[in-house]
Amino acid sequence: MASTSILLALAGPGRPGEPNPLASLVMMGLIFAIFYFVLILPMRRKQKKLEELVKGLKSGDRVVLSSGIFGTIVGAEDDAFLVRVDDKTRIKVLKSAVAGLQATGTASKTEN
């Protein structure tokens, strides 16, 4: 086996004007790190928080579905909730369709 110093000597000096490949590799790693901390990590935290919220939901909780429908949970199954959206209207939705809890101070209708 040849030692690394001999291999570097045989390779000769780099050509003028040719960028260092190590610098390009470091730049790619830096860009990936920025994307990870700015995009991927916050999305993971938000997803984990939503999963914990869905696990803790029970009958009587007021939720907002991903389609924008407001409702109250009246029943739960393994992978779905039974949600009351009106006095006599109930729909069965997947647990993954829950986008969050309703704000306690939702805006009421204003009369003109």
Secondary structure, 3 states (H helix, E strand, C coil): CCCHHHHHHHHCCCCCCCCCHHHHHHHHHHHHHHHHHHHHHHHHHHHHHHHHHHHCCCCCCEEEECCCCEEEEEEECCCEEEEECCCCCEEEEEHHHEEEECCCCCCCCCCC
